[in-house]
Structures are given as C-alpha cells and as structure tokens.
Amino acid sequence: MQRMNTTDLIKGGAIWGFIVLELVFFSVAGSFWSLSESAFMDFDNMLLLLKQSAPIGIIAVGMTIIMINGNIDLSVGATFALSAVVMLDSMNWPIMAGLGDWAIPVAWLLALLTGAVLGFINGIIVWKTGVDAFIVTLGSMLGFRGLVFMYNGENPTFHLNWTMVDIAEWDALGVETPALVLIAVVVVAWLIMTRTVHGRNAYAIGNNREAAVNAGLRVGPHMLINFVIIGTLAALSAVAFYSASGSVNPNDGMLFELWAITAVVLGGTKLTGGSGSIIGTFGGVIAIQLLRKGLGHIGADTETVNLVIGSILIAVLFLDRQLNRKGQEELKV
Amino acid sequence: MNTDRKPALRLENIVKTFPGVRALDDVSFEVFPGEVHALMGENGAGKSTLMKVLGGIHQPDEGRIFVEEAEAVMTTPLHAKARGVMFIHQELSLAEELSVAENVYLGELPRKSLGRVDWATLYANTDEILKRLKVGFTARTRVGDLSIANQQMVEIARALTVDAKVVIFDEPTASLTDAEKVVLFEVIAGLQAEGVGIVYISHRMEEIFKITDRISVLRDGEYRGTLVTSETNEDEITQMMIGRSLDLSRRTARGEVGKTALRVEGLSCGSLFQDISFDVRQGEVVGFYGLVGAGRTEIAETLFGLRTPSAGKIFLKDEELRIHSPIEAIRHGISLVPESRKEQGLVLGMNCRDNITLPQVSDLVAGPFVSDGAEVAIFDQYRDRLEIKTPSWRSAVGNLSGGNQQKIVIGKWLAMRPEVLIVDEPTRGIDVGSKSEIHNLLRDLAARGFAVIVISSEMPEVLHVSDRIVAMYQGRVMRIFDAEEVTEDSLIQAISGIENGKVA
C-alpha cells in the first residue's frame, strides 16, 4: 500500500542484506568447519531450505496480516496441530474409506475448515467482547491444545496414504509442494495487503483505530476476516506438512506462534500494528531458516542455534530502533 | 521589569544545523528576572529546536547560553535543571496513577534510612509549593483525578521544586478554558513577582498582549528581532513572523443562504447536554461557542453517531434520521473533523493520498484491486482545491505541518460530498498564517453551499467565521446570536450562564 521511498527501501531491504550476509558467512565458514562435502550455497540445499521454511512461513504470513491489523494470535500452533489431527483422523473414518483417493481433498477441506472455524472463534470473541487479542488467543491457545489432547490422548494420530505423500512430495523444477504453497501464499497475501480495500483498511485500523472508526470503517469485520485468514493458513500449513509425514503428535506445533512472531518482527513488522510487509516476513522466515541450517552446517547444536537466533532478534530490533530514532530527530527540526 | 539587573537568561548567537537544514541561525536575546518574554514564530520557525537547545537535548553548533551571566554548557536535561532552567511542556508527562506529591518529586523522593520514602516530608514540601500556586487540591490527590488545567499546575509545581531562574512555558493554554487561563496567568504573575524569568511560547495574540513584556520573533530559524509589547501591535508581529500582513478583519459578507440542511430538536444525551435545538442552512457557518465542558464536542459526536442521544430528533433536509454509528452518519452526509487531528482524524503512518481516500476506498476499485489512478485523481483534485502543500501524495501525512494536516482531514470529507460538515476546533495547534487560510476555506465552503458547523474555544475565531453563533453553557443552549447583532460582551455573558443580566 505505501509506495516505497528511499528510506523505506533501505529499511525494507535490511532483511535481504542480512540474508546475503548469512549466505556469505556460512559459505566461507563452511569451507573451514563443515563436516559435509557439499557447498552451503548448493542449489538443492536452497530448495530444501525453502521447503523447510514452509510450515512456519505460511503461518508467519498470516501473523503479519494479524499484526498489521493491530492484533496478535498466539493460538496458531494449537490450530496447526488440531487441523492436522482432523485431517489425518478423518481419513480413518469408515465413510471416507468408500471415497478412495477422493478422501484426500475431503480431508484437506476438513482441515482447512477446522482452521477457519478456530480463527472465526478467536475473531468473533475479540470483536464482540473487546478483550485484547493477546489475552483471547492466549486462552484459545490453551483451549485448542486441550482439544488436541481430548481427541486422542497422548497418542499420535496417523494415517498413511501413498497418493497423498506423492502429491505432497511432487515438485515443479525441483520446488516441492510445501515450498510452492508457501510462495503462493506469500504472493496472494501480498496482493491482498497492498492492492485490496481489505488490506488498506487493515493497515489503517492497525495504525489508528479511532481515526479508522471516524472514517466509517467497519473495524470488527475486518479483524474477524483476518483471524479467519490466519486460522486457515495455520491449517494450510498443517496440510502441507502432514500430507507427507502422515503422523501428528499432540505436542506438535508448540512454540510455532513464537517462531512466527520472530520471523514477522525480523521482517520489519511492528508489534504495535499499522506497518509491516508480507515480503519482509518472507525474508524473516528465510533468514531464520538459513541461520538454523547454516549453524548446523558448521557443526553447532540446536541449543546454540536458539541462543544465536534470540540474540540476533534483539540486536536487529535494537538497530531498527536506533535507525528510526535518528530518522525522527531529523524530521522534527 | 528592571533592566538594570543582570539577565536571568541570555542567548548569544545560537546556531544549530541539522543535515540539510539551518534550524537556528544566529539567535540572540535575553530574559530579565521578573520579565515575561514571548517567543513567537510559525510552526517550523525553530521554537522547538531552541527549546531543545535550552533543555540540554540538543547542543548548539555555535553560540553560548548564560544563566545569570554564568555560561551554561548543558549536554543533558539534568544540566538544565541544575542551572534552574525549567520547562512546562505542552504535552503533560505525568504518572496518572500516582499522587500529586509523587509526581512533583518524581525521581527525587525524599528518603529515610534503608531507602524508605520520607512521606511526611514529601507531602509537607509539596503542600508548601501548592500553597504558593493557590490551587484547590492537595499533595495526596491522585493526578488522574485532576482536570487538565490542574495537571498543568502539577507540572508547574515540579518546576518550583528547584530554585528556578527561568521557566519556559510551551503553549500552556492550548487546552485550557478561559477561566482556567485566568488562574494560570495569576500563577505566572506570581512567579514574575518572585523574580523568575519567564519564556512564554504561544500563538495566541490576545494572551501575548495580556501578559508579556517583550516579544522575540523567529522566522525560518532566523532571529527577526525583539519588540516591546506595549509599543507594538498584532500587524507588526504578524509581519515579522510571516513576512506579510494578514487580513484579520471581520468575515466576508454572508453568501446566499439556502434551505435548512440540518435541524435538531430537543436533543439530549444524559448529563452531557439537554434539550438542544438549532438548525443549519445550506451556505452558512454556525459557530458553537462555550467553555470546555459545555457539551459542544459531545453534540458533534452525537450527530456523527459516536454517542446515542437519550432524547430528541435529528432531521436532515426534513427527513428524520436515526444515527447509531459514524458509518450511518457518513452515509447520510454528515462529516466530522474531530478535535484532535492526530489521534482521531488522521492515520499518521499512511500517506497523504490514502488518508484522503480512506472513507471511500471501497468505491475506488477496479476488479479486485484498489484503482491507483482513481485515488491519485481524487488526491490531485483536493490538493489543488485546498492548496495542500506536500512534496507528493506519497509523503507520510505525519510529516506535514498542522495546517496542511487539517486540510487533509477536511479534504477527506469534502471528497465524500457531505451535506453537513462539522469542524471541531478547526485551528487548534495551527500557526497564524495557516489559521487564516483555514478560516477562508471554511467561509469558502459555505459560499459553495455546504452547511458548516464550527466548534471553537477561541472567540475571535468564532466571530470571524460564523454567520450565527450558538452560545452554550453547561450542556444547554443559552442563546443563538446573529453575527450582525453579537457583541463580545453579550457572548461572554451567555457562555457564563448570565441571561439578561441574571445568572441562569
């Protein structure tokens, strides 16, 4: 929506600069310390990275929309898990057995519907009660996770269907389905946020809710739509991931909300709402996945990876703050 | 004022540049103890930068500052405080949940052993200062329970905790009623008597002439000179500030008045206002004047659907309306330019164009997407018509001056072709030059056949733009004046609740 001027371009481009830095660093460091034979920037490795980014990435796109709108959704991890449970369990239902491979799209639709309904529940509560989205979705995060456990106790839910696995692992020019889904979601969400009335109004509401009300915008419905979008995207993420794996544990998707928020914030979207971009978030997702892979490539363990990502998140936001402060001071003369 | 004494504050050739801008260019003036020294200039003239230099937030590139003839190098706000240079900021910075005493001594609470707060001393010291200010609340009052005017007194009390040499007031009357202003001026006179030097920043001429001794004027960062208040007049000051003179004479003659656009009968809203009846015709400006709290803004909010009336009827062109939300008000052609532009009127993070098209963007679509061309066309039309000065439609609206921001809000509603335009405090926080532009614009809109309601706390403004004036007192209409018959005295009597010489 905001056409970019030079400063915006620098700020919006920062995440891509960071990605280039990572690529260079890990390529060079990898040539000294790596245990593997292949180069870090190997093409297949990059395609794999895109695919691995998909589950969090798809959710992060939804989180960007929610955060631009001035809300937050902590329940996405639980929505992700519950949608996966519905998808895999429904394929075990007797009625689905009669459908043959047509059971696959039906199961997918059921999963997406689950996500949409859960998002709708969040949205309608936020709209009608006026309770802060943080509190509402904190509650629904616990509640939805409870539903996951009620469904199948501590046991995993599984269903293996080779046709479904084939679809999930299908590729176009080496880009596999989950990566394609991520790219499609990024493009569509970007169009929604930059080109449509809904996107424009979402920015306005997030930036100044009172002025939006005074301009006659329907604040509640816009927020509701966005919660349905993020719920559906959390389910889509589950569809893309579990179609291949075929088995979901009741604890799956835990902390996904925090990883998604990390990617969104790294990509330049503000916690206070009203500004941010889908493309920035895409950059944030790639940057995090690069760090994980890169640190793994040079032999760091998972604990170290988390420590580094956490530190970088704080450092990036500190830098951003410094840059913004400088900008403001110059404007105020 | 005693000019034999050494100045409380003296600035010598202050220069401050920012990348690309010379914000302050060779500024020199001095303030004597017991003097009220006005600092005037349009928005962007460098007043805020000068304040920041005095407050130790910015360091001057060249020049020197003297407090009581001792050079003061101030690199942090604490240095300024230590030298006795205190600020009363336009925007209050108080902790609402804490008591008056805690706010006054924030960060410097008197202590006993083991870091315990010495509450007895704290309250005693604060009450002493409050006594000097002659206010009606105590050290133990919760700040959030005080009116804006009294919160400002807390800020002033804060300045009196140290031995203040210079107190700088930045637009202190911006949100005060006339009665509250009187109290503030008494406090300022008290400080004056104690020998404190006072720098008084304000756009309001009548205040300047009422309380100041001398006036220093800035224009585009340049120091234009200092005038003795008793030897100058509004024209001279205005000319120094904007480099040309302004026509502040009475409004242009009334245009063609058409049919009744809006009629309100017996409108009430709980205790906020009762039994309000008036009408507005096409082609006229109806001014609402009264003290803050008289219910003017609340009436506007009710007409705009932000409040639900408890009784009464609203007619638009003789058709009765039920308005429950701004959405319905806008659909019927009632628009509101709200009191606080930045909080209620603008989406500051958005660009100029998007702010103008905000209410109608859903009608500007081509297929699934918003039509860029249609939006830019609307922006261009209203930029030209309202003479909005902005580098481009892409500029963030937050970077514009107050006057241009207000034009964006007005343009947003004009683009919706309203029947009735309500403008609440049209020129709050807007500099002199833009003020008259906004006034002319409002008159021009009426001449084009719009029905305009203007709510204002400034009497010259109401007198200048209105064809008729609704005088309000404590939620009631006291009298509706015709512009030809109104006098300042009768208007003041009406808004103070005096009817035919008797208190109502």
Interface residues (C-beta under 8 A of the other chain):
Chain A: M1 Q2 R3 N5 L191 R195 T196 V197 R200 N201 Y203 A204 N207 N208 E210 A211 A212 V213 N214 A215 G216 L217 R218 G274 S275 E329 E330 L331 K332 V333
Chain B: F18 P19 V21 A23 G46 S48 T49 F304 L306 P326 I327 A329 I330 R331 L336 P338 E343 Q344 G345 L346 V347 L348 G349 M350 N351 D354 L358 P359 V361 S362 V365 P368 F369 V370 R394 N399 K412
